[in-house]
Amino acid sequence: MYLTKEIKAEIFAKHGGKAENTGSTEGQIALFTHRINHLTGHLKKNHKDFNTERSLVKLVGKRRSLLDYLKKKDIVKYRELIVELGIRK
């Protein structure tokens, strides 16, 4: 399993303030980024897995909408998160 409870709690503790704060925008964006990186690695090996490709596109769209929300809400946190996670744009 690539995403255990411990990894998820660590992601939310680092980006969401504390491990129980799973609703924070920053934490969700960080979790989506972790999942996107995993799916990208999977697709490099299995290029004909179209269901995973569709899931990846949907996940990128969700992350993009959360990033747009964060940009409107707090531009400073948005810029810090972009640099920290290594997301383009």
PDB file of N, CA, C and O in Angstrom, chain B, residues numbered from 101:
ATOM      1  N   MET B 101       0.846  -1.187   0.000  1.00  0.00           N
ATOM      2  CA  MET B 101       0.000   0.000   0.000  1.00  0.00           C
ATOM      3  C   MET B 101       0.883   1.240   0.000  1.00  0.00           C
ATOM      4  O   MET B 101       1.753   1.381   0.859  1.00  0.00           O
ATOM      5  N   TYR B 102       0.675   2.113  -0.927  1.00  0.00           N
ATOM      6  CA  TYR B 102       1.536   3.290  -1.028  1.00  0.00           C
ATOM      7  C   TYR B 102       1.100   4.409  -0.088  1.00  0.00           C
ATOM      8  O   TYR B 102       1.903   5.289   0.222  1.00  0.00           O
ATOM      9  N   LEU B 103      -0.137   4.402   0.370  1.00  0.00           N
ATOM     10  CA  LEU B 103      -0.636   5.474   1.218  1.00  0.00           C
ATOM     11  C   LEU B 103      -1.215   4.876   2.496  1.00  0.00           C
ATOM     12  O   LEU B 103      -2.391   4.517   2.546  1.00  0.00           O
ATOM     13  N   THR B 104      -0.390   4.774   3.513  1.00  0.00           N
ATOM     14  CA  THR B 104      -0.828   4.232   4.788  1.00  0.00           C
ATOM     15  C   THR B 104      -1.349   5.350   5.683  1.00  0.00           C
ATOM     16  O   THR B 104      -1.240   6.529   5.347  1.00  0.00           O
ATOM     17  N   LYS B 105      -1.914   4.973   6.819  1.00  0.00           N
ATOM     18  CA  LYS B 105      -2.416   5.962   7.772  1.00  0.00           C
ATOM     19  C   LYS B 105      -1.307   6.873   8.257  1.00  0.00           C
ATOM     20  O   LYS B 105      -1.506   8.074   8.444  1.00  0.00           O
ATOM     21  N   GLU B 106      -0.134   6.286   8.458  1.00  0.00           N
ATOM     22  CA  GLU B 106       0.990   7.059   8.977  1.00  0.00           C
ATOM     23  C   GLU B 106       1.457   8.116   7.974  1.00  0.00           C
ATOM     24  O   GLU B 106       1.741   9.254   8.349  1.00  0.00           O
ATOM     25  N   ILE B 107       1.534   7.731   6.700  1.00  0.00           N
ATOM     26  CA  ILE B 107       1.956   8.676   5.672  1.00  0.00           C
ATOM     27  C   ILE B 107       0.936   9.802   5.539  1.00  0.00           C
ATOM     28  O   ILE B 107       1.294  10.974   5.420  1.00  0.00           O
ATOM     29  N   LYS B 108      -0.334   9.427   5.560  1.00  0.00           N
ATOM     30  CA  LYS B 108      -1.401  10.420   5.447  1.00  0.00           C
ATOM     31  C   LYS B 108      -1.373  11.386   6.628  1.00  0.00           C
ATOM     32  O   LYS B 108      -1.504  12.597   6.446  1.00  0.00           O
ATOM     33  N   ALA B 109      -1.201  10.851   7.842  1.00  0.00           N
ATOM     34  CA  ALA B 109      -1.127  11.703   9.036  1.00  0.00           C
ATOM     35  C   ALA B 109       0.090  12.618   8.973  1.00  0.00           C
ATOM     36  O   ALA B 109       0.027  13.773   9.394  1.00  0.00           O
ATOM     37  N   GLU B 110       1.192  12.103   8.447  1.00  0.00           N
ATOM     38  CA  GLU B 110       2.410  12.915   8.317  1.00  0.00           C
ATOM     39  C   GLU B 110       2.205  14.063   7.335  1.00  0.00           C
ATOM     40  O   GLU B 110       2.649  15.184   7.585  1.00  0.00           O
ATOM     41  N   ILE B 111       1.536  13.786   6.223  1.00  0.00           N
ATOM     42  CA  ILE B 111       1.267  14.827   5.225  1.00  0.00           C
ATOM     43  C   ILE B 111       0.401  15.922   5.831  1.00  0.00           C
ATOM     44  O   ILE B 111       0.689  17.107   5.664  1.00  0.00           O
ATOM     45  N   PHE B 112      -0.669  15.528   6.542  1.00  0.00           N
ATOM     46  CA  PHE B 112      -1.562  16.526   7.131  1.00  0.00           C
ATOM     47  C   PHE B 112      -0.906  17.250   8.299  1.00  0.00           C
ATOM     48  O   PHE B 112      -1.197  18.423   8.536  1.00  0.00           O
ATOM     49  N   ALA B 113      -0.031  16.579   9.028  1.00  0.00           N
ATOM     50  CA  ALA B 113       0.671  17.246  10.125  1.00  0.00           C
ATOM     51  C   ALA B 113       1.623  18.305   9.584  1.00  0.00           C
ATOM     52  O   ALA B 113       1.783  19.369  10.180  1.00  0.00           O
ATOM     53  N   LYS B 114       2.257  18.007   8.448  1.00  0.00           N
ATOM     54  CA  LYS B 114       3.225  18.944   7.877  1.00  0.00           C
ATOM     55  C   LYS B 114       2.536  20.136   7.216  1.00  0.00           C
ATOM     56  O   LYS B 114       2.992  21.272   7.352  1.00  0.00           O
ATOM     57  N   HIS B 115       1.441  19.881   6.503  1.00  0.00           N
ATOM     58  CA  HIS B 115       0.818  20.934   5.705  1.00  0.00           C
ATOM     59  C   HIS B 115      -0.485  21.456   6.292  1.00  0.00           C
ATOM     60  O   HIS B 115      -0.861  22.595   6.018  1.00  0.00           O
ATOM     61  N   GLY B 116      -1.180  20.659   7.087  1.00  0.00           N
ATOM     62  CA  GLY B 116      -2.479  21.086   7.586  1.00  0.00           C
ATOM     63  C   GLY B 116      -2.460  21.625   8.995  1.00  0.00           C
ATOM     64  O   GLY B 116      -3.507  22.007   9.519  1.00  0.00           O
ATOM     65  N   GLY B 117      -1.314  21.669   9.619  1.00  0.00           N
ATOM     66  CA  GLY B 117      -1.221  22.156  10.989  1.00  0.00           C
ATOM     67  C   GLY B 117      -1.081  21.025  11.982  1.00  0.00           C
ATOM     68  O   GLY B 117      -0.127  20.994  12.759  1.00  0.00           O
ATOM     69  N   LYS B 118      -2.024  20.093  11.967  1.00  0.00           N
ATOM     70  CA  LYS B 118      -1.934  18.898  12.801  1.00  0.00           C
ATOM     71  C   LYS B 118      -2.555  17.724  12.061  1.00  0.00           C
ATOM     72  O   LYS B 118      -3.275  17.911  11.080  1.00  0.00           O
ATOM     73  N   ALA B 119      -2.279  16.524  12.529  1.00  0.00           N
ATOM     74  CA  ALA B 119      -2.673  15.315  11.795  1.00  0.00           C
ATOM     75  C   ALA B 119      -4.188  15.158  11.693  1.00  0.00           C
ATOM     76  O   ALA B 119      -4.675  14.553  10.738  1.00  0.00           O
ATOM     77  N   GLU B 120      -4.940  15.687  12.649  1.00  0.00           N
ATOM     78  CA  GLU B 120      -6.399  15.536  12.638  1.00  0.00           C
ATOM     79  C   GLU B 120      -7.080  16.540  11.719  1.00  0.00           C
ATOM     80  O   GLU B 120      -8.269  16.400  11.433  1.00  0.00           O
ATOM     81  N   ASN B 121      -6.354  17.547  11.254  1.00  0.00           N
ATOM     82  CA  ASN B 121      -6.935  18.597  10.423  1.00  0.00           C
ATOM     83  C   ASN B 121      -6.947  18.162   8.957  1.00  0.00           C
ATOM     84  O   ASN B 121      -6.195  18.694   8.140  1.00  0.00           O
ATOM     85  N   THR B 122      -7.791  17.207   8.634  1.00  0.00           N
ATOM     86  CA  THR B 122      -7.813  16.657   7.284  1.00  0.00           C
ATOM     87  C   THR B 122      -8.628  17.503   6.317  1.00  0.00           C
ATOM     88  O   THR B 122      -8.645  17.214   5.121  1.00  0.00           O
ATOM     89  N   GLY B 123      -9.292  18.526   6.795  1.00  0.00           N
ATOM     90  CA  GLY B 123     -10.107  19.364   5.924  1.00  0.00           C
ATOM     91  C   GLY B 123      -9.399  20.596   5.431  1.00  0.00           C
ATOM     92  O   GLY B 123      -9.970  21.356   4.649  1.00  0.00           O
ATOM     93  N   SER B 124      -8.174  20.821   5.859  1.00  0.00           N
ATOM     94  CA  SER B 124      -7.469  22.035   5.446  1.00  0.00           C
ATOM     95  C   SER B 124      -7.135  21.974   3.959  1.00  0.00           C
ATOM     96  O   SER B 124      -6.809  20.917   3.419  1.00  0.00           O
ATOM     97  N   THR B 125      -7.221  23.103   3.331  1.00  0.00           N
ATOM     98  CA  THR B 125      -6.955  23.183   1.894  1.00  0.00           C
ATOM     99  C   THR B 125      -5.520  22.789   1.579  1.00  0.00           C
ATOM    100  O   THR B 125      -5.262  22.047   0.631  1.00  0.00           O
ATOM    101  N   GLU B 126      -4.586  23.294   2.385  1.00  0.00           N
ATOM    102  CA  GLU B 126      -3.177  22.998   2.135  1.00  0.00           C
ATOM    103  C   GLU B 126      -2.890  21.513   2.282  1.00  0.00           C
ATOM    104  O   GLU B 126      -2.134  20.944   1.495  1.00  0.00           O
ATOM    105  N   GLY B 127      -3.490  20.881   3.289  1.00  0.00           N
ATOM    106  CA  GLY B 127      -3.298  19.450   3.500  1.00  0.00           C
ATOM    107  C   GLY B 127      -3.860  18.614   2.364  1.00  0.00           C
ATOM    108  O   GLY B 127      -3.244  17.640   1.932  1.00  0.00           O
ATOM    109  N   GLN B 128      -5.036  19.004   1.883  1.00  0.00           N
ATOM    110  CA  GLN B 128      -5.647  18.263   0.784  1.00  0.00           C
ATOM    111  C   GLN B 128      -4.827  18.410  -0.496  1.00  0.00           C
ATOM    112  O   GLN B 128      -4.663  17.444  -1.242  1.00  0.00           O
ATOM    113  N   ILE B 129      -4.315  19.603  -0.752  1.00  0.00           N
ATOM    114  CA  ILE B 129      -3.481  19.810  -1.935  1.00  0.00           C
ATOM    115  C   ILE B 129      -2.217  18.962  -1.844  1.00  0.00           C
ATOM    116  O   ILE B 129      -1.785  18.374  -2.835  1.00  0.00           O
ATOM    117  N   ALA B 130      -1.627  18.902  -0.654  1.00  0.00           N
ATOM    118  CA  ALA B 130      -0.418  18.088  -0.469  1.00  0.00           C
ATOM    119  C   ALA B 130      -0.728  16.602  -0.658  1.00  0.00           C
ATOM    120  O   ALA B 130       0.067  15.872  -1.251  1.00  0.00           O
ATOM    121  N   LEU B 131      -1.874  16.155  -0.157  1.00  0.00           N
ATOM    122  CA  LEU B 131      -2.272  14.752  -0.329  1.00  0.00           C
ATOM    123  C   LEU B 131      -2.515  14.436  -1.806  1.00  0.00           C
ATOM    124  O   LEU B 131      -2.077  13.399  -2.304  1.00  0.00           O
ATOM    125  N   PHE B 132      -3.215  15.332  -2.500  1.00  0.00           N
ATOM    126  CA  PHE B 132      -3.448  15.128  -3.932  1.00  0.00           C
ATOM    127  C   PHE B 132      -2.131  15.088  -4.697  1.00  0.00           C
ATOM    128  O   PHE B 132      -1.978  14.296  -5.627  1.00  0.00           O
ATOM    129  N   THR B 133      -1.188  15.929  -4.316  1.00  0.00           N
ATOM    130  CA  THR B 133       0.118  15.942  -4.980  1.00  0.00           C
ATOM    131  C   THR B 133       0.840  14.612  -4.775  1.00  0.00           C
ATOM    132  O   THR B 133       1.449  14.081  -5.703  1.00  0.00           O
ATOM    133  N   HIS B 134       0.769  14.080  -3.556  1.00  0.00           N
ATOM    134  CA  HIS B 134       1.392  12.782  -3.282  1.00  0.00           C
ATOM    135  C   HIS B 134       0.750  11.700  -4.149  1.00  0.00           C
ATOM    136  O   HIS B 134       1.452  10.871  -4.726  1.00  0.00           O
ATOM    137  N   ARG B 135      -0.569  11.704  -4.241  1.00  0.00           N
ATOM    138  CA  ARG B 135      -1.271  10.706  -5.054  1.00  0.00           C
ATOM    139  C   ARG B 135      -0.967  10.882  -6.540  1.00  0.00           C
ATOM    140  O   ARG B 135      -0.799   9.898  -7.261  1.00  0.00           O
ATOM    141  N   ILE B 136      -0.898  12.127  -6.997  1.00  0.00           N
ATOM    142  CA  ILE B 136      -0.586  12.398  -8.406  1.00  0.00           C
ATOM    143  C   ILE B 136       0.803  11.884  -8.757  1.00  0.00           C
ATOM    144  O   ILE B 136       0.998  11.286  -9.815  1.00  0.00           O
ATOM    145  N   ASN B 137       1.763  12.116  -7.874  1.00  0.00           N
ATOM    146  CA  ASN B 137       3.126  11.617  -8.127  1.00  0.00           C
ATOM    147  C   ASN B 137       3.152  10.104  -8.198  1.00  0.00           C
ATOM    148  O   ASN B 137       3.859   9.536  -9.030  1.00  0.00           O
ATOM    149  N   HIS B 138       2.389   9.439  -7.335  1.00  0.00           N
ATOM    150  CA  HIS B 138       2.342   7.979  -7.359  1.00  0.00           C
ATOM    151  C   HIS B 138       1.712   7.476  -8.664  1.00  0.00           C
ATOM    152  O   HIS B 138       2.236   6.557  -9.294  1.00  0.00           O
ATOM    153  N   LEU B 139       0.590   8.080  -9.064  1.00  0.00           N
ATOM    154  CA  LEU B 139      -0.087   7.644 -10.286  1.00  0.00           C
ATOM    155  C   LEU B 139       0.766   7.921 -11.525  1.00  0.00           C
ATOM    156  O   LEU B 139       0.729   7.153 -12.487  1.00  0.00           O
ATOM    157  N   THR B 140       1.522   8.997 -11.508  1.00  0.00           N
ATOM    158  CA  THR B 140       2.401   9.312 -12.631  1.00  0.00           C
ATOM    159  C   THR B 140       3.477   8.242 -12.788  1.00  0.00           C
ATOM    160  O   THR B 140       3.787   7.815 -13.900  1.00  0.00           O
ATOM    161  N   GLY B 141       4.040   7.815 -11.659  1.00  0.00           N
ATOM    162  CA  GLY B 141       5.028   6.737 -11.702  1.00  0.00           C
ATOM    163  C   GLY B 141       4.431   5.439 -12.205  1.00  0.00           C
ATOM    164  O   GLY B 141       5.075   4.699 -12.948  1.00  0.00           O
ATOM    165  N   HIS B 142       3.195   5.161 -11.800  1.00  0.00           N
ATOM    166  CA  HIS B 142       2.507   3.957 -12.258  1.00  0.00           C
ATOM    167  C   HIS B 142       2.282   4.001 -13.768  1.00  0.00           C
ATOM    168  O   HIS B 142       2.462   3.001 -14.462  1.00  0.00           O
ATOM    169  N   LEU B 143       1.885   5.173 -14.268  1.00  0.00           N
ATOM    170  CA  LEU B 143       1.599   5.286 -15.701  1.00  0.00           C
ATOM    171  C   LEU B 143       2.856   5.230 -16.560  1.00  0.00           C
ATOM    172  O   LEU B 143       2.782   4.889 -17.741  1.00  0.00           O
ATOM    173  N   LYS B 144       4.007   5.561 -15.984  1.00  0.00           N
ATOM    174  CA  LYS B 144       5.248   5.435 -16.752  1.00  0.00           C
ATOM    175  C   LYS B 144       5.551   3.972 -17.052  1.00  0.00           C
ATOM    176  O   LYS B 144       6.130   3.651 -18.090  1.00  0.00           O
ATOM    177  N   LYS B 145       5.154   3.081 -16.131  1.00  0.00           N
ATOM    178  CA  LYS B 145       5.374   1.643 -16.339  1.00  0.00           C
ATOM    179  C   LYS B 145       4.238   1.005 -17.132  1.00  0.00           C
ATOM    180  O   LYS B 145       4.465   0.097 -17.933  1.00  0.00           O
ATOM    181  N   ASN B 146       3.013   1.483 -16.906  1.00  0.00           N
ATOM    182  CA  ASN B 146       1.815   0.884 -17.512  1.00  0.00           C
ATOM    183  C   ASN B 146       1.104   1.933 -18.366  1.00  0.00           C
ATOM    184  O   ASN B 146       0.080   2.484 -17.963  1.00  0.00           O
ATOM    185  N   HIS B 147       1.651   2.198 -19.535  1.00  0.00           N
ATOM    186  CA  HIS B 147       1.142   3.288 -20.349  1.00  0.00           C
ATOM    187  C   HIS B 147      -0.228   3.018 -20.964  1.00  0.00           C
ATOM    188  O   HIS B 147      -0.850   3.949 -21.476  1.00  0.00           O
ATOM    189  N   LYS B 148      -0.717   1.790 -20.934  1.00  0.00           N
ATOM    190  CA  LYS B 148      -2.025   1.483 -21.498  1.00  0.00           C
ATOM    191  C   LYS B 148      -3.128   1.401 -20.445  1.00  0.00           C
ATOM    192  O   LYS B 148      -4.242   0.970 -20.745  1.00  0.00           O
ATOM    193  N   ASP B 149      -2.827   1.807 -19.226  1.00  0.00           N
ATOM    194  CA  ASP B 149      -3.809   1.778 -18.144  1.00  0.00           C
ATOM    195  C   ASP B 149      -4.647   3.047 -18.220  1.00  0.00           C
ATOM    196  O   ASP B 149      -4.324   4.046 -17.578  1.00  0.00           O
ATOM    197  N   PHE B 150      -5.720   3.011 -19.000  1.00  0.00           N
ATOM    198  CA  PHE B 150      -6.508   4.206 -19.270  1.00  0.00           C
ATOM    199  C   PHE B 150      -7.395   4.605 -18.091  1.00  0.00           C
ATOM    200  O   PHE B 150      -7.723   5.783 -17.946  1.00  0.00           O
ATOM    201  N   ASN B 151      -7.784   3.659 -17.255  1.00  0.00           N
ATOM    202  CA  ASN B 151      -8.577   4.007 -16.075  1.00  0.00           C
ATOM    203  C   ASN B 151      -7.748   4.833 -15.096  1.00  0.00           C
ATOM    204  O   ASN B 151      -8.250   5.795 -14.513  1.00  0.00           O
ATOM    205  N   THR B 152      -6.501   4.469 -14.915  1.00  0.00           N
ATOM    206  CA  THR B 152      -5.621   5.239 -14.044  1.00  0.00           C
ATOM    207  C   THR B 152      -5.354   6.607 -14.652  1.00  0.00           C
ATOM    208  O   THR B 152      -5.259   7.602 -13.933  1.00  0.00           O
ATOM    209  N   GLU B 153      -5.233   6.661 -15.964  1.00  0.00           N
ATOM    210  CA  GLU B 153      -5.014   7.942 -16.632  1.00  0.00           C
ATOM    211  C   GLU B 153      -6.198   8.883 -16.414  1.00  0.00           C
ATOM    212  O   GLU B 153      -6.017  10.079 -16.185  1.00  0.00           O
ATOM    213  N   ARG B 154      -7.392   8.339 -16.486  1.00  0.00           N
ATOM    214  CA  ARG B 154      -8.591   9.140 -16.243  1.00  0.00           C
ATOM    215  C   ARG B 154      -8.631   9.622 -14.794  1.00  0.00           C
ATOM    216  O   ARG B 154      -8.967  10.776 -14.532  1.00  0.00           O
ATOM    217  N   SER B 155      -8.294   8.749 -13.865  1.00  0.00           N
ATOM    218  CA  SER B 155      -8.247   9.125 -12.453  1.00  0.00           C
ATOM    219  C   SER B 155      -7.224  10.229 -12.206  1.00  0.00           C
ATOM    220  O   SER B 155      -7.462  11.144 -11.418  1.00  0.00           O
ATOM    221  N   LEU B 156      -6.094  10.133 -12.882  1.00  0.00           N
ATOM    222  CA  LEU B 156      -5.053  11.136 -12.738  1.00  0.00           C
ATOM    223  C   LEU B 156      -5.536  12.501 -13.234  1.00  0.00           C
ATOM    224  O   LEU B 156      -5.294  13.520 -12.587  1.00  0.00           O
ATOM    225  N   VAL B 157      -6.208  12.519 -14.364  1.00  0.00           N
ATOM    226  CA  VAL B 157      -6.711  13.778 -14.916  1.00  0.00           C
ATOM    227  C   VAL B 157      -7.744  14.398 -13.979  1.00  0.00           C
ATOM    228  O   VAL B 157      -7.740  15.611 -13.773  1.00  0.00           O
ATOM    229  N   LYS B 158      -8.626  13.578 -13.411  1.00  0.00           N
ATOM    230  CA  LYS B 158      -9.626  14.092 -12.476  1.00  0.00           C
ATOM    231  C   LYS B 158      -8.970  14.637 -11.214  1.00  0.00           C
ATOM    232  O   LYS B 158      -9.394  15.663 -10.682  1.00  0.00           O
ATOM    233  N   LEU B 159      -7.947  13.958 -10.742  1.00  0.00           N
ATOM    234  CA  LEU B 159      -7.246  14.377  -9.531  1.00  0.00           C
ATOM    235  C   LEU B 159      -6.498  15.691  -9.755  1.00  0.00           C
ATOM    236  O   LEU B 159      -6.467  16.552  -8.876  1.00  0.00           O
ATOM    237  N   VAL B 160      -5.906  15.836 -10.917  1.00  0.00           N
ATOM    238  CA  VAL B 160      -5.224  17.091 -11.251  1.00  0.00           C
ATOM    239  C   VAL B 160      -6.239  18.233 -11.299  1.00  0.00           C
ATOM    240  O   VAL B 160      -5.943  19.342 -10.854  1.00  0.00           O
ATOM    241  N   GLY B 161      -7.412  17.973 -11.827  1.00  0.00           N
ATOM    242  CA  GLY B 161      -8.460  18.990 -11.869  1.00  0.00           C
ATOM    243  C   GLY B 161      -8.925  19.399 -10.480  1.00  0.00           C
ATOM    244  O   GLY B 161      -9.143  20.581 -10.215  1.00  0.00           O
ATOM    245  N   LYS B 162      -9.074  18.424  -9.599  1.00  0.00           N
ATOM    246  CA  LYS B 162      -9.458  18.731  -8.216  1.00  0.00           C
ATOM    247  C   LYS B 162      -8.397  19.581  -7.531  1.00  0.00           C
ATOM    248  O   LYS B 162      -8.709  20.554  -6.845  1.00  0.00           O
ATOM    249  N   ARG B 163      -7.136  19.196  -7.729  1.00  0.00           N
ATOM    250  CA  ARG B 163      -6.045  19.953  -7.117  1.00  0.00           C
ATOM    251  C   ARG B 163      -5.989  21.367  -7.675  1.00  0.00           C
ATOM    252  O   ARG B 163      -5.739  22.319  -6.935  1.00  0.00           O
ATOM    253  N   ARG B 164      -6.221  21.512  -8.980  1.00  0.00           N
ATOM    254  CA  ARG B 164      -6.207  22.829  -9.602  1.00  0.00           C
ATOM    255  C   ARG B 164      -7.302  23.721  -9.016  1.00  0.00           C
ATOM    256  O   ARG B 164      -7.064  24.903  -8.766  1.00  0.00           O
ATOM    257  N   SER B 165      -8.494  23.171  -8.796  1.00  0.00           N
ATOM    258  CA  SER B 165      -9.569  23.981  -8.245  1.00  0.00           C
ATOM    259  C   SER B 165      -9.275  24.374  -6.799  1.00  0.00           C
ATOM    260  O   SER B 165      -9.593  25.489  -6.387  1.00  0.00           O
ATOM    261  N   LEU B 166      -8.672  23.473  -6.025  1.00  0.00           N
ATOM    262  CA  LEU B 166      -8.284  23.825  -4.657  1.00  0.00           C
ATOM    263  C   LEU B 166      -7.179  24.875  -4.658  1.00  0.00           C
ATOM    264  O   LEU B 166      -7.173  25.765  -3.808  1.00  0.00           O
ATOM    265  N   LEU B 167      -6.250  24.782  -5.595  1.00  0.00           N
ATOM    266  CA  LEU B 167      -5.200  25.792  -5.697  1.00  0.00           C
ATOM    267  C   LEU B 167      -5.782  27.158  -6.072  1.00  0.00           C
ATOM    268  O   LEU B 167      -5.340  28.183  -5.553  1.00  0.00           O
ATOM    269  N   ASP B 168      -6.761  27.176  -6.961  1.00  0.00           N
ATOM    270  CA  ASP B 168      -7.409  28.431  -7.326  1.00  0.00           C
ATOM    271  C   ASP B 168      -8.122  29.038  -6.124  1.00  0.00           C
ATOM    272  O   ASP B 168      -8.075  30.250  -5.914  1.00  0.00           O
ATOM    273  N   TYR B 169      -8.779  28.195  -5.338  1.00  0.00           N
ATOM    274  CA  TYR B 169      -9.451  28.660  -4.128  1.00  0.00           C
ATOM    275  C   TYR B 169      -8.446  29.255  -3.142  1.00  0.00           C
ATOM    276  O   TYR B 169      -8.678  30.326  -2.581  1.00  0.00           O
ATOM    277  N   LEU B 170      -7.338  28.561  -2.937  1.00  0.00           N
ATOM    278  CA  LEU B 170      -6.316  29.037  -2.008  1.00  0.00           C
ATOM    279  C   LEU B 170      -5.698  30.340  -2.511  1.00  0.00           C
ATOM    280  O   LEU B 170      -5.360  31.217  -1.716  1.00  0.00           O
ATOM    281  N   LYS B 171      -5.552  30.465  -3.813  1.00  0.00           N
ATOM    282  CA  LYS B 171      -4.987  31.684  -4.397  1.00  0.00           C
ATOM    283  C   LYS B 171      -5.898  32.881  -4.124  1.00  0.00           C
ATOM    284  O   LYS B 171      -5.422  33.973  -3.814  1.00  0.00           O
ATOM    285  N   LYS B 172      -7.210  32.667  -4.240  1.00  0.00           N
ATOM    286  CA  LYS B 172      -8.150  33.746  -3.948  1.00  0.00           C
ATOM    287  C   LYS B 172      -8.179  34.081  -2.463  1.00  0.00           C
ATOM    288  O   LYS B 172      -8.308  35.243  -2.078  1.00  0.00           O
ATOM    289  N   LYS B 173      -8.056  33.045  -1.632  1.00  0.00           N
ATOM    290  CA  LYS B 173      -8.184  33.219  -0.188  1.00  0.00           C
ATOM    291  C   LYS B 173      -6.925  33.815   0.445  1.00  0.00           C
ATOM    292  O   LYS B 173      -7.011  34.764   1.223  1.00  0.00           O
ATOM    293  N   ASP B 174      -5.761  33.260   0.112  1.00  0.00           N
ATOM    294  CA  ASP B 174      -4.513  33.709   0.729  1.00  0.00           C
ATOM    295  C   ASP B 174      -3.357  33.480  -0.242  1.00  0.00           C
ATOM    296  O   ASP B 174      -2.848  32.366  -0.365  1.00  0.00           O
ATOM    297  N   ILE B 175      -2.954  34.532  -0.920  1.00  0.00           N
ATOM    298  CA  ILE B 175      -1.932  34.425  -1.971  1.00  0.00           C
ATOM    299  C   ILE B 175      -0.569  34.037  -1.408  1.00  0.00           C
ATOM    300  O   ILE B 175       0.208  33.369  -2.090  1.00  0.00           O
ATOM    301  N   VAL B 176      -0.266  34.444  -0.178  1.00  0.00           N
ATOM    302  CA  VAL B 176       1.035  34.128   0.422  1.00  0.00           C
ATOM    303  C   VAL B 176       1.152  32.623   0.675  1.00  0.00           C
ATOM    304  O   VAL B 176       2.172  32.020   0.340  1.00  0.00           O
ATOM    305  N   LYS B 177       0.118  32.012   1.265  1.00  0.00           N
ATOM    306  CA  LYS B 177       0.132  30.563   1.509  1.00  0.00           C
ATOM    307  C   LYS B 177       0.192  29.800   0.180  1.00  0.00           C
ATOM    308  O   LYS B 177       0.859  28.771   0.070  1.00  0.00           O
ATOM    309  N   TYR B 178      -0.513  30.324  -0.817  1.00  0.00           N
ATOM    310  CA  TYR B 178      -0.512  29.699  -2.140  1.00  0.00           C
ATOM    311  C   TYR B 178       0.907  29.647  -2.701  1.00  0.00           C
ATOM    312  O   TYR B 178       1.352  28.601  -3.174  1.00  0.00           O
ATOM    313  N   ARG B 179       1.608  30.762  -2.650  1.00  0.00           N
ATOM    314  CA  ARG B 179       2.967  30.823  -3.207  1.00  0.00           C
ATOM    315  C   ARG B 179       3.927  29.930  -2.430  1.00  0.00           C
ATOM    316  O   ARG B 179       4.785  29.276  -3.023  1.00  0.00           O
ATOM    317  N   GLU B 180       3.787  29.898  -1.094  1.00  0.00           N
ATOM    318  CA  GLU B 180       4.648  29.042  -0.278  1.00  0.00           C
ATOM    319  C   GLU B 180       4.406  27.564  -0.596  1.00  0.00           C
ATOM    320  O   GLU B 180       5.352  26.783  -0.700  1.00  0.00           O
ATOM    321  N   LEU B 181       3.140  27.191  -0.747  1.00  0.00           N
ATOM    322  CA  LEU B 181       2.794  25.795  -1.017  1.00  0.00           C
ATOM    323  C   LEU B 181       3.286  25.355  -2.391  1.00  0.00           C
ATOM    324  O   LEU B 181       3.767  24.233  -2.546  1.00  0.00           O
ATOM    325  N   ILE B 182       3.170  26.228  -3.386  1.00  0.00           N
ATOM    326  CA  ILE B 182       3.640  25.924  -4.736  1.00  0.00           C
ATOM    327  C   ILE B 182       5.139  25.623  -4.718  1.00  0.00           C
ATOM    328  O   ILE B 182       5.600  24.661  -5.332  1.00  0.00           O
ATOM    329  N   VAL B 183       5.888  26.460  -4.004  1.00  0.00           N
ATOM    330  CA  VAL B 183       7.345  26.272  -3.946  1.00  0.00           C
ATOM    331  C   VAL B 183       7.675  25.005  -3.178  1.00  0.00           C
ATOM    332  O   VAL B 183       8.533  24.228  -3.596  1.00  0.00           O
ATOM    333  N   GLU B 184       6.995  24.791  -2.050  1.00  0.00           N
ATOM    334  CA  GLU B 184       7.300  23.641  -1.191  1.00  0.00           C
ATOM    335  C   GLU B 184       7.010  22.314  -1.869  1.00  0.00           C
ATOM    336  O   GLU B 184       7.786  21.367  -1.738  1.00  0.00           O
ATOM    337  N   LEU B 185       5.889  22.236  -2.600  1.00  0.00           N
ATOM    338  CA  LEU B 185       5.511  20.983  -3.247  1.00  0.00           C
ATOM    339  C   LEU B 185       6.125  20.823  -4.628  1.00  0.00           C
ATOM    340  O   LEU B 185       6.086  19.734  -5.199  1.00  0.00           O
ATOM    341  N   GLY B 186       6.681  21.876  -5.162  1.00  0.00           N
ATOM    342  CA  GLY B 186       7.300  21.795  -6.488  1.00  0.00           C
ATOM    343  C   GLY B 186       6.283  21.714  -7.607  1.00  0.00           C
ATOM    344  O   GLY B 186       6.501  21.027  -8.604  1.00  0.00           O
ATOM    345  N   ILE B 187       5.177  22.410  -7.445  1.00  0.00           N
ATOM    346  CA  ILE B 187       4.131  22.414  -8.476  1.00  0.00           C
ATOM    347  C   ILE B 187       4.404  23.565  -9.425  1.00  0.00           C
ATOM    348  O   ILE B 187       4.750  24.663  -8.990  1.00  0.00           O
ATOM    349  N   ARG B 188       4.254  23.326 -10.698  1.00  0.00           N
ATOM    350  CA  ARG B 188       4.412  24.405 -11.672  1.00  0.00           C
ATOM    351  C   ARG B 188       3.207  25.328 -11.595  1.00  0.00           C
ATOM    352  O   ARG B 188       2.142  24.937 -11.115  1.00  0.00           O
ATOM    353  N   LYS B 189       3.382  26.555 -12.073  1.00  0.00           N
ATOM    354  CA  LYS B 189       2.349  27.588 -12.130  1.00  0.00           C
ATOM    355  C   LYS B 189       2.101  28.204 -10.804  1.00  0.00           C
ATOM    356  O   LYS B 189       1.257  29.093 -10.685  1.00  0.00           O
TER     357      LYS B 189
END
